[in-house]
Amino acid sequence: MAEAARSLGVNANLLYKWKDQNSLDFRCCVNRTGESVCFYR
């Protein structure tokens, strides 16, 4: 899922909403190029 989120360019806010709704433990950060990198903890 993390790889899919990255390729879709999903932002951290959306990932946090997914975490709240689906009880998924996501971690997100923005790298130096401004890209959101999200992954399971």
CHARMM internal coordinates of N, CA and C (Angstrom, degrees):
IC EDIT
DIST 1 N 1 CA 1.4702
DIST 1 CA 1 C 1.5214
ANGL 1 N 1 CA 1 C 110.75
DIST 1 C 2 N 1.3181
ANGL 1 CA 1 C 2 N 116.28
DIHE 1 N 1 CA 1 C 2 N -38.00
DIST 2 N 2 CA 1.4647
ANGL 1 C 2 N 2 CA 119.69
DIHE 1 CA 1 C 2 N 2 CA -179.60
DIST 2 CA 2 C 1.5289
ANGL 2 N 2 CA 2 C 110.35
DIHE 1 C 2 N 2 CA 2 C -60.37
DIST 2 C 3 N 1.3254
ANGL 2 CA 2 C 3 N 115.75
DIHE 2 N 2 CA 2 C 3 N -42.20
DIST 3 N 3 CA 1.4604
ANGL 2 C 3 N 3 CA 119.72
DIHE 2 CA 2 C 3 N 3 CA -179.71
DIST 3 CA 3 C 1.5194
ANGL 3 N 3 CA 3 C 110.44
DIHE 2 C 3 N 3 CA 3 C -64.88
DIST 3 C 4 N 1.3199
ANGL 3 CA 3 C 4 N 116.95
DIHE 3 N 3 CA 3 C 4 N -40.50
DIST 4 N 4 CA 1.4659
ANGL 3 C 4 N 4 CA 121.31
DIHE 3 CA 3 C 4 N 4 CA 178.11
DIST 4 CA 4 C 1.5239
ANGL 4 N 4 CA 4 C 110.55
DIHE 3 C 4 N 4 CA 4 C -63.90
DIST 4 C 5 N 1.3191
ANGL 4 CA 4 C 5 N 116.31
DIHE 4 N 4 CA 4 C 5 N -43.08
DIST 5 N 5 CA 1.4610
ANGL 4 C 5 N 5 CA 120.80
DIHE 4 CA 4 C 5 N 5 CA 179.47
DIST 5 CA 5 C 1.5251
ANGL 5 N 5 CA 5 C 110.00
DIHE 4 C 5 N 5 CA 5 C -60.91
DIST 5 C 6 N 1.3266
ANGL 5 CA 5 C 6 N 116.38
DIHE 5 N 5 CA 5 C 6 N -42.22
DIST 6 N 6 CA 1.4606
ANGL 5 C 6 N 6 CA 120.43
DIHE 5 CA 5 C 6 N 6 CA 179.27
DIST 6 CA 6 C 1.5213
ANGL 6 N 6 CA 6 C 110.55
DIHE 5 C 6 N 6 CA 6 C -62.98
DIST 6 C 7 N 1.3336
ANGL 6 CA 6 C 7 N 117.26
DIHE 6 N 6 CA 6 C 7 N -46.47
DIST 7 N 7 CA 1.4579
ANGL 6 C 7 N 7 CA 119.64
DIHE 6 CA 6 C 7 N 7 CA -175.71
DIST 7 CA 7 C 1.5252
ANGL 7 N 7 CA 7 C 111.65
DIHE 6 C 7 N 7 CA 7 C -68.66
DIST 7 C 8 N 1.3244
ANGL 7 CA 7 C 8 N 117.20
DIHE 7 N 7 CA 7 C 8 N -28.86
DIST 8 N 8 CA 1.4594
ANGL 7 C 8 N 8 CA 120.93
DIHE 7 CA 7 C 8 N 8 CA 177.76
DIST 8 CA 8 C 1.5243
ANGL 8 N 8 CA 8 C 112.18
DIHE 7 C 8 N 8 CA 8 C -81.51
DIST 8 C 9 N 1.3301
ANGL 8 CA 8 C 9 N 116.66
DIHE 8 N 8 CA 8 C 9 N -11.23
DIST 9 N 9 CA 1.4548
ANGL 8 C 9 N 9 CA 119.97
DIHE 8 CA 8 C 9 N 9 CA -179.54
DIST 9 CA 9 C 1.5176
ANGL 9 N 9 CA 9 C 111.97
DIHE 8 C 9 N 9 CA 9 C 71.07
DIST 9 C 10 N 1.3191
ANGL 9 CA 9 C 10 N 116.47
DIHE 9 N 9 CA 9 C 10 N 30.83
DIST 10 N 10 CA 1.4625
ANGL 9 C 10 N 10 CA 120.79
DIHE 9 CA 9 C 10 N 10 CA -179.75
DIST 10 CA 10 C 1.5196
ANGL 10 N 10 CA 10 C 108.92
DIHE 9 C 10 N 10 CA 10 C -67.51
DIST 10 C 11 N 1.3200
ANGL 10 CA 10 C 11 N 116.40
DIHE 10 N 10 CA 10 C 11 N 134.24
DIST 11 N 11 CA 1.4592
ANGL 10 C 11 N 11 CA 118.71
DIHE 10 CA 10 C 11 N 11 CA -177.90
DIST 11 CA 11 C 1.5241
ANGL 11 N 11 CA 11 C 112.03
DIHE 10 C 11 N 11 CA 11 C -85.09
DIST 11 C 12 N 1.3143
ANGL 11 CA 11 C 12 N 115.85
DIHE 11 N 11 CA 11 C 12 N 166.23
DIST 12 N 12 CA 1.4577
ANGL 11 C 12 N 12 CA 121.65
DIHE 11 CA 11 C 12 N 12 CA -174.41
DIST 12 CA 12 C 1.5232
ANGL 12 N 12 CA 12 C 112.17
DIHE 11 C 12 N 12 CA 12 C -61.13
DIST 12 C 13 N 1.3319
ANGL 12 CA 12 C 13 N 116.98
DIHE 12 N 12 CA 12 C 13 N -38.00
DIST 13 N 13 CA 1.4608
ANGL 12 C 13 N 13 CA 119.88
DIHE 12 CA 12 C 13 N 13 CA -179.11
DIST 13 CA 13 C 1.5201
ANGL 13 N 13 CA 13 C 111.65
DIHE 12 C 13 N 13 CA 13 C -60.81
DIST 13 C 14 N 1.3215
ANGL 13 CA 13 C 14 N 117.03
DIHE 13 N 13 CA 13 C 14 N -42.32
DIST 14 N 14 CA 1.4548
ANGL 13 C 14 N 14 CA 120.89
DIHE 13 CA 13 C 14 N 14 CA 178.98
DIST 14 CA 14 C 1.5251
ANGL 14 N 14 CA 14 C 110.31
DIHE 13 C 14 N 14 CA 14 C -65.52
DIST 14 C 15 N 1.3388
ANGL 14 CA 14 C 15 N 116.14
DIHE 14 N 14 CA 14 C 15 N -40.22
DIST 15 N 15 CA 1.4550
ANGL 14 C 15 N 15 CA 119.59
DIHE 14 CA 14 C 15 N 15 CA 178.71
DIST 15 CA 15 C 1.5184
ANGL 15 N 15 CA 15 C 111.39
DIHE 14 C 15 N 15 CA 15 C -63.70
DIST 15 C 16 N 1.3353
ANGL 15 CA 15 C 16 N 116.98
DIHE 15 N 15 CA 15 C 16 N -38.91
DIST 16 N 16 CA 1.4585
ANGL 15 C 16 N 16 CA 119.38
DIHE 15 CA 15 C 16 N 16 CA 177.97
DIST 16 CA 16 C 1.5205
ANGL 16 N 16 CA 16 C 111.12
DIHE 15 C 16 N 16 CA 16 C -66.63
DIST 16 C 17 N 1.3396
ANGL 16 CA 16 C 17 N 117.34
DIHE 16 N 16 CA 16 C 17 N -34.03
DIST 17 N 17 CA 1.4628
ANGL 16 C 17 N 17 CA 120.60
DIHE 16 CA 16 C 17 N 17 CA 175.47
DIST 17 CA 17 C 1.5248
ANGL 17 N 17 CA 17 C 110.01
DIHE 16 C 17 N 17 CA 17 C -64.58
DIST 17 C 18 N 1.3221
ANGL 17 CA 17 C 18 N 116.98
DIHE 17 N 17 CA 17 C 18 N -41.17
DIST 18 N 18 CA 1.4613
ANGL 17 C 18 N 18 CA 120.46
DIHE 17 CA 17 C 18 N 18 CA 176.24
DIST 18 CA 18 C 1.5176
ANGL 18 N 18 CA 18 C 110.30
DIHE 17 C 18 N 18 CA 18 C -59.74
DIST 18 C 19 N 1.3191
ANGL 18 CA 18 C 19 N 115.99
DIHE 18 N 18 CA 18 C 19 N -42.38
DIST 19 N 19 CA 1.4608
ANGL 18 C 19 N 19 CA 120.36
DIHE 18 CA 18 C 19 N 19 CA 179.74
DIST 19 CA 19 C 1.5236
ANGL 19 N 19 CA 19 C 110.16
DIHE 18 C 19 N 19 CA 19 C -59.03
DIST 19 C 20 N 1.3280
ANGL 19 CA 19 C 20 N 117.09
DIHE 19 N 19 CA 19 C 20 N -46.15
DIST 20 N 20 CA 1.4588
ANGL 19 C 20 N 20 CA 121.29
DIHE 19 CA 19 C 20 N 20 CA -178.93
DIST 20 CA 20 C 1.5272
ANGL 20 N 20 CA 20 C 111.56
DIHE 19 C 20 N 20 CA 20 C -64.03
DIST 20 C 21 N 1.3338
ANGL 20 CA 20 C 21 N 116.97
DIHE 20 N 20 CA 20 C 21 N -42.74
DIST 21 N 21 CA 1.4532
ANGL 20 C 21 N 21 CA 120.95
DIHE 20 CA 20 C 21 N 21 CA -174.36
DIST 21 CA 21 C 1.5259
ANGL 21 N 21 CA 21 C 112.60
DIHE 20 C 21 N 21 CA 21 C -76.95
DIST 21 C 22 N 1.3190
ANGL 21 CA 21 C 22 N 117.15
DIHE 21 N 21 CA 21 C 22 N -35.69
DIST 22 N 22 CA 1.4604
ANGL 21 C 22 N 22 CA 120.50
DIHE 21 CA 21 C 22 N 22 CA -171.80
DIST 22 CA 22 C 1.5275
ANGL 22 N 22 CA 22 C 113.59
DIHE 21 C 22 N 22 CA 22 C -114.38
DIST 22 C 23 N 1.3337
ANGL 22 CA 22 C 23 N 116.26
DIHE 22 N 22 CA 22 C 23 N 6.01
DIST 23 N 23 CA 1.4633
ANGL 22 C 23 N 23 CA 121.17
DIHE 22 CA 22 C 23 N 23 CA 179.63
DIST 23 CA 23 C 1.5263
ANGL 23 N 23 CA 23 C 112.19
DIHE 22 C 23 N 23 CA 23 C 57.04
DIST 23 C 24 N 1.3226
ANGL 23 CA 23 C 24 N 116.34
DIHE 23 N 23 CA 23 C 24 N 36.67
DIST 24 N 24 CA 1.4531
ANGL 23 C 24 N 24 CA 120.60
DIHE 23 CA 23 C 24 N 24 CA 176.21
DIST 24 CA 24 C 1.5230
ANGL 24 N 24 CA 24 C 108.38
DIHE 23 C 24 N 24 CA 24 C -95.01
DIST 24 C 25 N 1.3115
ANGL 24 CA 24 C 25 N 116.10
DIHE 24 N 24 CA 24 C 25 N 137.09
DIST 25 N 25 CA 1.4578
ANGL 24 C 25 N 25 CA 119.00
DIHE 24 CA 24 C 25 N 25 CA -178.53
DIST 25 CA 25 C 1.5243
ANGL 25 N 25 CA 25 C 109.70
DIHE 24 C 25 N 25 CA 25 C -91.75
DIST 25 C 26 N 1.3232
ANGL 25 CA 25 C 26 N 115.95
DIHE 25 N 25 CA 25 C 26 N 89.32
DIST 26 N 26 CA 1.4567
ANGL 25 C 26 N 26 CA 121.74
DIHE 25 CA 25 C 26 N 26 CA 178.76
DIST 26 CA 26 C 1.5181
ANGL 26 N 26 CA 26 C 110.71
DIHE 25 C 26 N 26 CA 26 C -95.26
DIST 26 C 27 N 1.3116
ANGL 26 CA 26 C 27 N 114.24
DIHE 26 N 26 CA 26 C 27 N 148.03
DIST 27 N 27 CA 1.4564
ANGL 26 C 27 N 27 CA 121.45
DIHE 26 CA 26 C 27 N 27 CA 168.87
DIST 27 CA 27 C 1.5223
ANGL 27 N 27 CA 27 C 106.53
DIHE 26 C 27 N 27 CA 27 C -120.76
DIST 27 C 28 N 1.3193
ANGL 27 CA 27 C 28 N 117.06
DIHE 27 N 27 CA 27 C 28 N 134.71
DIST 28 N 28 CA 1.4606
ANGL 27 C 28 N 28 CA 119.91
DIHE 27 CA 27 C 28 N 28 CA 179.18
DIST 28 CA 28 C 1.5196
ANGL 28 N 28 CA 28 C 110.35
DIHE 27 C 28 N 28 CA 28 C -131.52
DIST 28 C 29 N 1.3088
ANGL 28 CA 28 C 29 N 114.93
DIHE 28 N 28 CA 28 C 29 N 146.92
DIST 29 N 29 CA 1.4534
ANGL 28 C 29 N 29 CA 119.66
DIHE 28 CA 28 C 29 N 29 CA 171.84
DIST 29 CA 29 C 1.5161
ANGL 29 N 29 CA 29 C 108.01
DIHE 28 C 29 N 29 CA 29 C -148.83
DIST 29 C 30 N 1.3117
ANGL 29 CA 29 C 30 N 115.94
DIHE 29 N 29 CA 29 C 30 N 163.05
DIST 30 N 30 CA 1.4570
ANGL 29 C 30 N 30 CA 120.67
DIHE 29 CA 29 C 30 N 30 CA 178.17
DIST 30 CA 30 C 1.5242
ANGL 30 N 30 CA 30 C 107.85
DIHE 29 C 30 N 30 CA 30 C -110.12
DIST 30 C 31 N 1.3246
ANGL 30 CA 30 C 31 N 115.85
DIHE 30 N 30 CA 30 C 31 N 123.09
DIST 31 N 31 CA 1.4573
ANGL 30 C 31 N 31 CA 119.02
DIHE 30 CA 30 C 31 N 31 CA -178.06
DIST 31 CA 31 C 1.5206
ANGL 31 N 31 CA 31 C 111.37
DIHE 30 C 31 N 31 CA 31 C -81.81
DIST 31 C 32 N 1.3132
ANGL 31 CA 31 C 32 N 116.56
DIHE 31 N 31 CA 31 C 32 N -177.68
DIST 32 N 32 CA 1.4677
ANGL 31 C 32 N 32 CA 120.50
DIHE 31 CA 31 C 32 N 32 CA -172.38
DIST 32 CA 32 C 1.5173
ANGL 32 N 32 CA 32 C 113.24
DIHE 31 C 32 N 32 CA 32 C -66.50
DIST 32 C 33 N 1.3136
ANGL 32 CA 32 C 33 N 118.03
DIHE 32 N 32 CA 32 C 33 N -19.23
DIST 33 N 33 CA 1.4674
ANGL 32 C 33 N 33 CA 120.19
DIHE 32 CA 32 C 33 N 33 CA 178.58
DIST 33 CA 33 C 1.5219
ANGL 33 N 33 CA 33 C 111.39
DIHE 32 C 33 N 33 CA 33 C -90.45
DIST 33 C 34 N 1.3403
ANGL 33 CA 33 C 34 N 117.23
DIHE 33 N 33 CA 33 C 34 N 3.71
DIST 34 N 34 CA 1.4556
ANGL 33 C 34 N 34 CA 121.13
DIHE 33 CA 33 C 34 N 34 CA 178.51
DIST 34 CA 34 C 1.5175
ANGL 34 N 34 CA 34 C 113.03
DIHE 33 C 34 N 34 CA 34 C 84.36
DIST 34 C 35 N 1.3226
ANGL 34 CA 34 C 35 N 116.38
DIHE 34 N 34 CA 34 C 35 N 11.21
DIST 35 N 35 CA 1.4578
ANGL 34 C 35 N 35 CA 122.19
DIHE 34 CA 34 C 35 N 35 CA -178.30
DIST 35 CA 35 C 1.5267
ANGL 35 N 35 CA 35 C 109.54
DIHE 34 C 35 N 35 CA 35 C -90.18
DIST 35 C 36 N 1.3213
ANGL 35 CA 35 C 36 N 117.28
DIHE 35 N 35 CA 35 C 36 N 136.39
DIST 36 N 36 CA 1.4604
ANGL 35 C 36 N 36 CA 119.92
DIHE 35 CA 35 C 36 N 36 CA 177.89
DIST 36 CA 36 C 1.5232
ANGL 36 N 36 CA 36 C 109.65
DIHE 35 C 36 N 36 CA 36 C -81.23
DIST 36 C 37 N 1.3166
ANGL 36 CA 36 C 37 N 116.04
DIHE 36 N 36 CA 36 C 37 N 124.93
DIST 37 N 37 CA 1.4545
ANGL 36 C 37 N 37 CA 121.44
DIHE 36 CA 36 C 37 N 37 CA 178.49
DIST 37 CA 37 C 1.5203
ANGL 37 N 37 CA 37 C 107.17
DIHE 36 C 37 N 37 CA 37 C -112.66
DIST 37 C 38 N 1.3197
ANGL 37 CA 37 C 38 N 116.81
DIHE 37 N 37 CA 37 C 38 N 117.52
DIST 38 N 38 CA 1.4577
ANGL 37 C 38 N 38 CA 121.40
DIHE 37 CA 37 C 38 N 38 CA -175.15
DIST 38 CA 38 C 1.5194
ANGL 38 N 38 CA 38 C 109.92
DIHE 37 C 38 N 38 CA 38 C -125.48
DIST 38 C 39 N 1.3020
ANGL 38 CA 38 C 39 N 116.51
DIHE 38 N 38 CA 38 C 39 N 145.61
DIST 39 N 39 CA 1.4612
ANGL 38 C 39 N 39 CA 120.71
DIHE 38 CA 38 C 39 N 39 CA -176.83
DIST 39 CA 39 C 1.5185
ANGL 39 N 39 CA 39 C 109.98
DIHE 38 C 39 N 39 CA 39 C -157.28
DIST 39 C 40 N 1.3196
ANGL 39 CA 39 C 40 N 115.58
DIHE 39 N 39 CA 39 C 40 N 160.17
DIST 40 N 40 CA 1.4592
ANGL 39 C 40 N 40 CA 120.10
DIHE 39 CA 39 C 40 N 40 CA 174.23
DIST 40 CA 40 C 1.5133
ANGL 40 N 40 CA 40 C 109.62
DIHE 39 C 40 N 40 CA 40 C -71.68
DIST 40 C 41 N 1.2955
ANGL 40 CA 40 C 41 N 116.13
DIHE 40 N 40 CA 40 C 41 N 143.75
DIST 41 N 41 CA 1.4515
ANGL 40 C 41 N 41 CA 120.31
DIHE 40 CA 40 C 41 N 41 CA 177.38
DIST 41 CA 41 C 1.5158
ANGL 41 N 41 CA 41 C 108.76
DIHE 40 C 41 N 41 CA 41 C -76.61
END
COOR INIT
IC SEED 1 N 1 CA 1 C
IC BUILD
